């Protein structure tokens, strides 16, 4: 066995023994049960029978919430500030010699909010499942920071449970505590209903001055087993209807789509967030089912399931109002003052979910006396069967009360709508076009001539959904997604799936056939980002919004590729009651690209503009929209190009490795010429190999890409070649580092070293200011250029790459690497050297490798918007690439290589005119003679 393994095992054993001695076993605290629980449940004698794992309304695992008015100091503050949830796991339930009294063993655990499971128990309590005990960890850790192993008794007829025990608590600092506590729970009955609530306390048995002491906490739990729903027949649900037409709601079998009731509602309803609209309240009075004036009205709510029945289509839920004070998305604290509990039933006649909601009452500084009551709140939830330009919510509903206006707790009706509208899950819904007359009037001015030599996407084509880049006339930029909703009367996401089988044949058609015009609707989401320069620019109506949502409908002409629509955008809430409005005076024009072609035709161009007067508060400046449409043929071409560029990268890096190796052997064969190699040049070249390795080639290969995009599904070819490039780059870097080391040592040991060092310093004094000046120019130019290179694919919205200062500096570093021979030229001039310090294969071959990407960039057609990551070989993140830069760099690098050749043939000063008198002064330096 390895020594390190033995040491690890010994440390583990010692830690376990230390904890065993420091933590009292459950048996050592049994004598205290009578001291703390005798008055609640007298201690009987257990009977030796096979134990169970359920008792009363408690299941094998039970979730609940706690409240502490003091300092719960035995638990890390990082845990308590995010959640106040706990879990109780039943380890064993045994009978005793006293009827109706059971011995209970279990554990009370707090968990990290990052590993907490939802309160939802799958599809509800499983009556027929086999219960298994939970085995708590021996010692608390960061995922289970507080654990108590408890032992006690439950009195069935009284519903009382009292338990004592000890455990461990793991603090953030790594401190391990051993708290001892008593747990008292009330109202644990064999059956439960909507008003059933289990409450209790957890109290420390340690002295108040002990480090294991904590202030008493109150506990609240919802019964899990044997729940009896309130609705016993359909008649009791009549009063809960919101009065909507059942024909305009989807029936439950269309909603479920073959899945179970609880499973579908879990994914569609209980994982959604709902925006609230207050219809009649004023001055924050009578707005919520709560007494008094509310300071901050919640803007949203969420629903979660406590219990669910597939057969009965019934559900017990918690409704939580967002109090707008959460500091983190991880915060999941339960507050009974902002939560309602209820149970509901699906009404097949009205196609609605009816829910009866109750409040938590007697909530003060302790939850131990809390109870459920005031069940006067009603909720209805439905799935609209018909959408329109002004209503595309997949889930809608209302909340109201059956109290009168003068009653305490009365509130005006609240309307809620889902924010995550998963339209593809409700394939039976239909769209109703209401603005086609306006479309006909507003879109007649633009007419495109049909071109029989060009074909445009079919309305059933997958490219009808695309990413967009948006720029306002005031310079503000953003990105978004244009999602086709319906084509004529069918959902687009289901239509194009049926069309996919013949899509390839459509792209291969050579004879033009008329496609006609279709009605089409869209949902367009735009997210704005404002560079520092443009923070205060743009119209006020848009500048204040971080997100712009537009629903639109209109006509698409498949023969011309023209799309014209009328749109409605949601205006952010203009009052504190969430009463949002819509601006439907918007017109959208898009021009699709032909199906084939790899030039500028690939653009989808468009404009979104307001038709209001400029003086109107809702007017906004026109928005220019661009995108890229990829057909399957174009996608295949792009993937082929990527494969070619990957191969070119691998070949180039392999050649660099070979050229550096030739320089290494050149220096080894002729060590007397090694001191005449410029150290500045070697440092620049070595850093040029090191920087990509340090950056992990993320800019080169974009390895952490969106796997959902079609362009990067290369079957691992990208990753394999990345490894090859890393290996060759590492070899070239190590060889170059070795050359640098040998050159430095050789220079230091050379008898003419003083003159050579002088030439090195002079070349550094020339190149360093030149490089710094270039960096300053880049930074100065970057301040006025905030440009966005769009990332566009029709499969899903992906990143938009805004070039930053860091991106430009990396490109500038590539430019310096292109001119790596400059320091050697200056060194040759100042030293008047005629030595062949550089191998011809090294400086000529490496120069050609640096030139190839620019030659390739000139050859390729880069007139279209490129996908970030497809430019693998001519990567703009590694160098400056444009027609002008390519020509300049090509000429410059060839000129530098030619000068090196001349200097090694005729001397370092051969390129300096003889009339310069300073040339002779450097030639007369005795330290730099011929070897």
N, C-alpha and C positions, 0 to 999 in steps of 0.2 A: 504494500500500500504506500502511496506517495506520502511524504512528510506533510505536505500542505493539506492533504485529505485528512490525515490523522489529527492535525491541529484543528481543523474545522470541526470534526466530530467531537473532539474534547471540549471545544468552546461551546458547542451546542448542548452537550450533556451538563456542563457546569451551569449554563444559563437556565436549563430546565430545572435542575436541582435547586438553584437559588429561588426560582419562581415558586417551586413546590413548597419550600419552607416559608416564603413570604406571604403566599395566598392561602387563606384558611379554606379547607375543604368544606363542602356543604354539611357534612356530618358534625363539624365542630360548631356550627351555629344553630343546630337543631334545638339545642336547649333554650335558645332565645325565642323560639316560636311561641311558646306559652306566654312569655313576657309581653309579646307584641300582638298576638293574634288570638289569644284564648277567648277574649270577649266577643270576637267576631265569629270564628269557627273553632269550637273546642277540638283538641287534637285526639282523633280516634286511632285505632290500631289497623294498619293496612293488612289486606288479605292477599296471599300469594296466588295471583291469577295472571294470565297473560295480559299485559297492559295494552291500552288503546292510545290513540293519539288525537282524539276529539272529545270535547265536553261542552255541553250546552250549545251556545252559538259560536263557540271557539273552534276553529279548524286547526290543522297541524301548524299552519303559519298564519299569523294575524298581524296586520299593519295598523298603526294608530299614530296619534300625534300627542305631543307634550307641550306644556307651557310652564315656564319658570319665571317667577316675578323677581327672583334674586339672581345670584351669580352661580351658574352651573359650571363651577370652576374645574370640575374633574373631567370635563370634556373640552377639547380644543375649540377655541373661538372660531376657527376656520370652518368647523363643522356646524356649530349652532347658528351661525349667521346665515347659512344657506338653506338649512332645512330644520324642521322640528319633528321629523318623522322617526318612528322606531318600529321594530319588529319583535313580536313575541312568538317563540317557537316552542311548541309543546313536545316534550321528550317522552313523557309517559303519563298515562291516566290509569290509576288503580283503584279498585274498590276497597272499602274499609269495613270494619265490623259494625258501623253505624249506617243505617239506611239513608240514602240521599246525600251522603258525604263521600267525596272522592279525594284521593291523594293525587296531587298534580306536581310534576317535575317539568321544568322548562327553563328557557333562557330569555332574558331581556337584552336586546341589542340595539345600539345606535350604529348607523352606517354612514360612510362618506356619501355626500350628495352625488358624486361622480359614478358610484356603483349602485345607487338605490334603484330598486325595481319600482315600476309603476304600481299605483294602488289598485289598478285593474287586475283582476284574477282571471286572465284569459277570457274565456267565454262564460264566466261565472263559476260558482261553486260546482264542482263535479261530484254529483251524488254517488256515482258508482265507482269512482276511482279508488285505488288502494292507497291509503295514506302511508307516508313514510316519515320517520322522524328526522328532524334536523339535528345535525351534529355540529355544535358551535365550536369555534377554534379554541384551543387551550389558552392562548394568550392573545390579548387585544393587539391589533396592528392598525395601520393607517386606513384600511378598508373597513374594519370593525373597531372603532376607537373606544367603545364602551360595551362591556359584556358583563352580565350578572347571571350566575347560575342559581336558580331559585327552587325552593321546595316548600310546599304548603298544601292547603286543603280547600276544596270548593263545596259550599253548602248549596245543594241544588234548589231546594224550596225557597231559600232566601235570596239566591242569586249572588252570594257573597264569596269572594276569593281572597285569601290572605296567604302571602308567601314571604319567606325570608331567604337570604342567601348572600353570597359574596362573589366577587369577580375581579376584573382588571380593567384599567382605563389607560389608554395610550395617548399622551399629550403630544403636541407638535414638537416640543423640545426633545422628545425621546424619553421623557419621564414615564415610568410605569407605576401606577397607583393601584391599590387594592381596596376598593370601596365595599362596604357592607350596608345592606339596605333592606327595607321591608316594602312589599308591593301590596296595595289594597285596592281591589276592584269591586264595583257594585253593579247590580242589574245584569248579571250573566244568566239569562234564562234559557230554557230549552227551545223557545221559539221567539221570533222577533218580528217587528214591523217597522214602518217608516219612522215611528216615534221612539223606537228603542235606541238607547244610547248607553254605552258602557263607559263609566267614568271611574276615576280613582286617583290615587296618589302614589308616589314613590318617594320614600323618606330615608334619609341616611341614618344609620345606627352608630356612626362614629361621633366622637366628641366634636363640638363646634370648632375647637382649636386644632383639630387634626387635619393633616393635609388631604385625607380621604373624605372629608366631610363636604357635603353639598346641600344647598337649600332645597326644601321640599319642592317637587314638581307635580303638577296636576296632569292627568292623563285623560284622553278621550279616544274611544274606539267605536267602530261600527260593527255590529254583529255580522258574522260571515255566513253562518249556517242556519238552516231552518227559517229562512226569511219568508214571510207571508206578504204578498203584494196587496196593496190597498184596493185596487180595482178587482171586483169579483165578477163583474159583468160589463157588457158594452154600454148599458144604460148610464152608468156613473161617469162615462167618458164624454157624454153629450155636452155637458156644461163646459168642457175644456176645449171645444172646437173654436178656432179663430174665425170661422165663417167663410173661409175661402172655398172656392169651387173645387170639389174633389176631382173633376175632370181635368183640372189644370195642375194636378199633382201626380207624380209618378207612383204607381202601385208598388208594393213592397217587392214583388217578384222581379220587377224591372230594375229595382235598386240593387237587390242582392246579386243578380247575375250568376246564380248557381251556387253562391257561397252561403254559409250559415248566417243567421240574423246577427248574432253577437260578433262574429268575425268581421262582417262587412261594416257594422256600425263602429267597431273599434278602429278600423283603418280610415273610415270616411268621416265619421262624426266626432269621435272622442279624441282624435289627434288634430283637430282643427282649432282655429282661433276665429272668433266672431266679433265683427264690428257692431257697435251699438248705436242706435239712433233713437233719441228721446223725442217723442212726438208732441208732448204737451206741457212738460214741466217748465217752470220759470223760477228764477232766483234760487236755483238748487233745492227747491222744495218740491216734495211729492214726485221725486224722480226715481227713487229706488225703494224696494221693500225694507225701509229702515226709517226710524223716527228721527225727526230733527232735520237741520240743514247740513248738507254734505259739502265739505270744503272742495274736494276734487272729485268730479264725476268720472267714473271709469269709462275709458273709451272702447274697451273690449271685454270679452268674457271667454271662458273655456268650459268644456264639459268633460267629465271623467266618469267612468263606470265603477260602481262598487259591486254590483251583482248583475247577472244577466241570465235570461232563460231563452234558449233557442226555440223550444217547443211553444211556449206561451207568448213569445215575442214581447217580453216584458224586460224592463231594465230599471235598476236602482242607480241614480246618478248623483253626482255632486256638481253644482253650478258655482263657479268661482268668478267673481268680478275682479278685473285687474285694477289694482289701486294706484297704478302709475308711479309707484315709489320703489320698485325693484331696481337694485343696483347692478344685477348681473342676471344673465339668462339662466345661470345655474340655480338661482334662488327659487326654491319650491316650498316656501313656508306656508303652512295652513293657518288661516285666520277665520274663525267661525263668524266674525262680524261681517265678512265679505263673502260668505259661502252659504248656499242653500242646499238642502238635501231633499230628494224626492224620488218617487218611483213613477214609472210611466208604462204605457201600453200602446202598441201600434194598432190604430184603427183602420181596418181594411176597407171600411165603407167610405171614410173621409180621406184615406191615404195620408194620414198624419200620425205623428207620435205625440200623444197627450201625456203630459207630466204634471203631477201634483207636487208642489214644492212647499217645504216647511223651513222655518227659521230655527237657528240655535238661540235659545233663550237663557237668561240668567248667567250671562258671560260677563264676569268681572275680572278681579285679580286672580281668580282661580277657576279652573274648568271642572273641579270635582263635583260641583252642584249643577252643572249644565244639563239642560234637557231640550228636547225637540218639541216645538209647538207652533202655533199660528200658521196653520196649513191653508192659507188663503191665496197663495200665489199660484198662478197657472202658467204653463208653457206649452206651446205647440210648435212642432218642427216638421217641415215638409221639404220635399224635393220637387222644385218646379219642373213641370213637363214642357213648358214653353219658355224659351229665352227670347230676348229682344236686345236691341242696341243699348237700351237703358237698364237692362236687368240680365246679368249673366251669372248670378250667384247660383251655385249648385245646391246650396242649403239655405233656407230662409225660415224665419219663425218669429214668434211674438211672445212677450212676457207681459202679463197683466194680473190684476187682483180682482177678487169678487167683493171687495169692500166698497163702501160708498165714499163719496168725497169727504164727508165729515169724519170718517173713522180714522183712528190713529193707525199709521202704517199704510195709508192709501197712497198709490202712485199711479202716474199716467202710463199708458201702454208704451212698451219698449219694443222696437223692431230690431232684429239682429240678422246679419248676413255673414256667410262664410267668407274668409279671406283667401283660403287655399282652395281654389275652384278646380277640382279634378274632373274636368268635363269628359275626359276619355273613359271614366268609369261609369258614366250614365249614358249609355249608347242609345237609349230609347227617347231621350229628350229631343225636342224639335226647336227650330229657330223660326221666328216670325219677323219677316222683313217689314219695317214700318217707314223707312225713309227712301224708298226707291223713287218716289215722285220727285223728291228734292235732288236725288242723284241724277235723274234724267235732265233736270233743269240746269244743274251746275256743271255737268260733265260733257255737255254737247259742244262746248267751244273747242275741245281738243279732238282732232281726228287724225289718225295715222293711216297712211296708205299701206295696203297689203303688199307684201313682198313674197312672191311665191318661191323665192330661193332661200328663204329663211323660215325656220319653224320655231315656235315659242312653246314654253312649257304647257302641257295639258293642265287644266284645273285640278286634275286628280294626281298630278305629279308631286313627288315628295318635296321638290324645291319650292313649293308655294309657302312653306314655313321656313323662315330664314332669320339670321341675326342681322342687326342693323347698327350702323354707326351714325350718330346724329350730331349735327353742328348747327347752332343758331346763327343768324346773321350778325349777332353781337359777339360771336366768338366762343360761346359756351359749348362744350362738347359733352357727349354722353354715349351710352350704348344701350342696346335693348334687344327685344325679340319680337318679331311679328309672327304670331301664331294663327294660322288659318283655322277658323272655327267651323264654318259650314260651307258647303258648295251646293247651291240650290237648296234642297230641303234635307240633305244628308250631312251628317257629321264628317268633317274632312278626315279626321284621324282614322275613321273606319273605312272611308271611301278609298283613300290611297293605299291601304293594305290590300284591298281587293285588286287594285290596279297594278300593284307591284309585280305581279306575275307576268304582265305583258309590257312592263316598263322598258325592258331591254329592247324588245321588238320596236317599240315606239321610237326609241332613239336611233334605231338603224334604218328607219323609213327614209326613202330617197325621194318619193313623190309627194308633192305638197297636197294636202287635203284640208279643206276648211274645217275649223273646230267650233266656230261660233262663239257666242257670248253667254256667260253664266252669271247668276247672282252669287255673291260670295260675302262672307263676313269674317272679321278679324278681331283678335285681341292683341293690342300692342302695348308692351311695357317698356318704359324708358327710364334708365337710371342716370342721373346727372353727376358729373364730376367737374369741379371747377378748379383749374390751376390757380396758384396764388395771384397771378397777374390779372385774372379775370373774375375775382371774387365778387366785386360789386357791379359787374356789368350784366347786361341782359335785362329783359323786361321784368318787372316786379312779380308778375303773376307766375313766372317760371322760376325765377331765381330763388324763391322761397321754398320750392318743392324739390325734395331729393328724388322723388319718383313721379313719373307721369304715366297714368293709365288711360288708354284710349280704346274704346270699342267702336268698331266701324263696320259699315256694310255698303256694298256698291256693286259694280259690274266689272268683270274681268273679260277682256277680249283675247281669246287664245290665238287669234289670227294676227294680231298686232303686238301682243305682249303688254298691252296697256291695262292698268288697274286704276279705277277712279272710285273713291268712296267718300261718304259723309261720316264723320266721326263724332263721338261724344267723349269728353274727358271728365274724369271725376275731379272735382275741385276739393282741395283740402278743407277740413271743417273750419267754417268761418265763425262759429260761435262755440261756447263751451258745452253745448248740449249735443254735439256730434251730428248736428243737422247739416249734412253735406248736400251739395247741389251738383248739377252737371252742366257743362258747356257743350252744346251740340251744334255750334256754329263753326265747325271745322271741316275742311276738305283735304283729302289725302290723294296724291297722284303718284303712282309708281310705274316705271317702265322696266319690264323684265328683259333679260338678255336672251338671245337665241339659244337653242338647245346645244348647238355645236359652235366651236370657235374658241380660240384661246387668246384673243386680243381684248380690246376694250369692251367688246360685246359682253364679257362675262359680268360686268357690273349690273346690279339692280340699283337704279337711281330713282329718287323720288323726292317729294317735298310735302311737308305738312304745314298748313297755314290756316290762320284764323280769318274768317270772312266778316268779323265784326269791325266796327269803326275803331280807328287807332285811339280815340279818346275813351273807349270802353274799358272798364277795369279788367275785363276778362280777355282782352286782346293780348296776343303774344306775337312776337316777331316770327317770320317764317323759319322753318327747320328743314335743313337739307339732309336727306337720308341717302346712305349708300350701303351696298351689301355686295356679296359675291354669291352667284348661283353656281353650284357644282352639279353637273350631271354625272351619271355613273361613268361615262367615258372620260370626262375631265378628271374625276377622282382617280380612275385607273392610271391616267397619264401622270397625275401628280405623285402617286405612289411609285410609279416607275422612275420618275425624276428623283425622288427621295432615295431610292435604292442606288441610282447612279451616283448621286452626290455622296452617299455613305461610302461607296467603293472608292471614290476619288479622295475622300478624307483619309481612308485607310492607306491607300497607295502613297499619298503625300507624306503622311507621318512616317511610313516605312522608309521612304526616300530620305527624309530628313535624318532619320536614325543612321542610314548608310553613309550619308555625306558627313555627318559628325564623326562617324567611325573612321572615315578616310582622313579627316583632319587629325584625329587622335594618332593614327599610324604615321602620318606625315610628321607630326611633332616628335614622335618616338624615333623615327629614322634619322631626323635631322634636329637633334636637340639644341644645336647652336643657333638655330633660327627662332626658337621658341620665345626668347626674350623680346623679339621684335613684334610680337603679337600684342595688339592693344587690349589692355585689361578692361577698359570701358566697353569696348565692343563685345568682349566675352561676357561681361556682366549683363549687358542688354540682351544678348542672345540667350543666355541662361535663364534670365527672368521671363523671356518670351516663352520658354518651355515650361517654366514653373507655374506661371499664373493660371493657365488652363487646368493644371492639376489641382491647384489650391481651390479654384472655383468649382471643382468636381465636374467640369464639362457640362454644367447645367445649361449654360447659354448655348453650348454647341448642339447638344442633343435634346434638350428639353425633356429629360427622361420622365419627370413627374408630370406627364401630360394627361389630358382628359381621355380616359380609355373609351369614352362613349363616342369619340369622333372617328370618322371612317378613315382619316388619313394616317392614323397612327396604329392601326391594327396590322402590324407587319410581322406578326408571328414570332417575335423575339429577335428578328434580324437586327433591329436597332440596338438592342442591348448587347448582343454578341460583338458587334463591331465597335461599340463603345469600349468594351473591355480590351479589344485589340489596340485601339488608339491609345488607351491609357497605358498599356504595357510599352508600346513603342515610344510614347512620349516620355515615360519614366526612364527608359534606357537612354534616349537621347539626352535627357536632362542629366543623368548620372555621368555620361561620357563628357558632356560639356563642362560639368562641374569639375571633373578630373583634369580636363585641359586647363581650366582656370587655375586650379591649384598648382599644376606643374608650371604654368606660365609665371605665376607669382613667385614661386620658389626659384625658378631659373632667373628671373629678373633680379631677385634679391642677391643671388650668388654671382651675378655677372660683374666683371671688372669695370664695365662701362655703365653700370646700373644708374649712376647719378645722372648722366645725360639722358638715359631712357626715361627715368622717372620725371625729369624736367619736361620731356616731350609729352608724357602721359598727362601731366598736370595741365599743360597748355591745351591739349585736346579736350580735357574735361572742362577747362574754363570757357572754351568755345561752345561745346555741345550742351552743357548744363543750362546756361542762360537761354540758348535756343529752344531747348525742350520746355523750359518753364514759360517762356514767352508763348510758345504754341499752346500750352495748357491754359494760359490766361486768355488767349483768343477763343479757345473752345468754351470756356466758362462764360466769357462775355457774350458770345453768340448764343449760348444755351439759354441765357436769361430772357431772350426775346422769342425763343422758339419752343413752344409747348405743343408738340405735334403728336398725333396718335396714329400708330400703325395698327389698323384694325385686324382683328382675328375673327374670321367669318367662315362658318360652315353651317349648312342648313340643318344639321342633325340636332343641335342644341346650342344655347348661348354659351360662348366661351370667353376667355379673357380678352381684354383690350389692352394692348401694350402701349403705354405712354412712355416715350423715351425720356429718361431722367438725365440729370447731370452725370450720374455714375455710368449710364450707358454710353454717353458721349466720351467720357474719359477712357472707358475700356476700348472704344474704337480708336481713340488717339494713341493709346498704348500699342495697338496693332499697327498704326502708321509708323511709330518709332521702330517697331520690330522690322517693318519693311525696309527701313533705311538703316539697318544694323551695321552696314559697312562704313557709314560716315565717320565714326570715331577712328577706325583704322586708317582711313584716308588722311585725316588730320594728324594722326600719330606719325604716319609716313612723311608728311610734309615737315613737321617740326623736328623729326629725327633724321631727315634726309636718308632714310633707309632704302637700300636696294635689295634687301633680303626677300626671298619668297616665303614670307611668314605663313601665308595661307595657301592651302592646297587648292589648285584650280577647281577640282571636283567639289570642294566645299563651298567656296564663295559663288561659283557659277551655278552649281546645282541648287544650293539653298536659295539663291536669288530667283531662280526659275520656279521653285516651289512656292515662293511668296507671290510670284506674279500670276501663277495659274488661276487662282480664284478671281482675280480681276479680269483676266482674259475670258474666263467662263462667264463672268457677270456681263461683260460686253456682248458676248455671243447670245446669251439668253435674252428672251423678251421679258423685261421687267416693267412693262407698262401697266400692269394690273396690280390691285391690292394683294399683297402676299400674306400668307398664313404664317404666323410666327412659329418657326420650327421647321418649316419646309425648306427654308434657305439654310441648309446645313453646311454646304461648302463655301458659298459666298455669303457668309454670315455677317449681317450688319452690326451684330453685337461684338464682333472681333476686329473690325476694320471699317474704314470709310469706303462705301460702295455707292457709286453713281457714275454716270458716263464721264463727267469731268474728272472725278477722283480716279477712276480707273485709268484714264489716259495719262494723267499726271504721274500716278504711281508707276505705271508701266515704263514711261520714259525715265523717271527718276531712278528706279532700281537698275535698269539696264545701264544708265549713265554711271552709277556708282560702281557696278561690276567692271565696266570698261576702264574706269580710272584706276581701280585696283590692279588690273592687268598691266596698264601702262606703268604704274609706279613700280611694280615688281620686275618690270623689264628695263626701265630707264631711270629709276630712282624716284624717291618720294617727292622731289621738288620739280619733277618734269612738267607738271601742269601749272607751275607758277611762272609767270612771265619773268624773263631775265632782267628786265629793267627795274624790278623791285630790289632795292639795295639791301633790305633786311634779309633777303634770301641767303646772301653770302655769309652774314653774321652767324646764321644757324649752321651753315655748312662748315664753318671754322671751329665748331665745338669739338674739341679733341676727344671727348668721351664717347662720341658716337661714330667711331671709325668703321671701316669695313672689317669684317671678321676674316 
